[in-house]
């Protein structure tokens, strides 16, 4: 597994440590591409004036 790094807080790694955008795993790449395509299509269809990231993570 490729590890992207991540920040540590008191010796505990926080945040995402798997580089899902840089992985060579074909299944993971296909899933990320599907999500990106669906999100881009939704944004294009709705046409929002602004987009706010709420930080829900992988949830």
CORSUL-V276493 format. One line per field, one symbol per residue. burial: + if it has 9 or more other C-alpha atoms within 8 Angstrom, else -. A space follows every 50 residues. Layout:
# CORSUL-V276493
burial->???
This chain:
# CORSUL-V276493
burial->-----+------++--+++---+----++--+----------+------- ---------
